[in-house]
Amino acid sequence: MLAIRIYISALTLFFLIVVTVNRGLGLLEAIVVTCAIVYLILDVRTELQELKSELSVLRELEQHLSKLLSLNS
């Protein structure tokens, strides 16, 4: 997933540079660049939320395991 994000970022930056050098940034180009950046932000946000939920599940599992191990001792 990181490779895809880096690829999209590189394409967006390349597109922005080429358009700006050739004729200036117009409305359509600005929309394309903005949409790519917003997509990356939303994608990272979603992944962070998923990782946060997985972390909470792992913490709960750790608590349950420590209780079970303390009962066996």
N, C-alpha and C positions, 0 to 999 in steps of 0.2 A: 504494500500500500504506500509505503514511503517513496518507492520508485515512481509510482504514478503521480504522486503529489509533486515530486521534483520535476518530472517531465512536464506537467501542466504549468508549473511555475516558470520553467525555462521557455516553454512555448509562448506564454503570456508576455514575458519580458522581451523575447525576441520580436513578437508581433508589435508590441508597443514601441520598441526602438525603430523597427523598419518603417512603421507608419509615420512616426514622428519625423524621421529623417526625410522621407520621401515627400510628404505633402501636408504634414500637420495632423493633429488629432481632431477628427470630426466626431459627430454624434454617434454614428454607428460603431466606430472604433472604440470610443469611450464605453459604450454599452458592452461590447465584447470583453474588454479588459475588466470592467467592473463585475460582470457576471462570472468570469473565471475566478476572480479574487473572492467573491462572495461564496461561490461553490467550494473553494478550498477551505474557507473559514467554517462553513456549515459542516463540511465533511470531517474536519478535525474536531469540531465540537461534538458531533455524534460519536466519533470514536472515543473521545475522552469520557463521555457519559457512559459508554459501554464498559470502558476500563474501570471507571469508578464503581459501577454496579458489580463487576467481577471482583474487585478488591473488597467490597463489603461482604460478598459471599465467602471469600477466602478468610476474612477475619472471623466471620461466624463459625466457619468450619474449624478454624484454629481454636476458638473458644470451646467448642464442643469436644474436640480432641483432647484439650488440656483437662477438661472435666472428666472425661473417660479415663485418661491416664492417672489422674489423681485418685479416682475411685479404685483402680486396680492396685495401687501402691499400698 
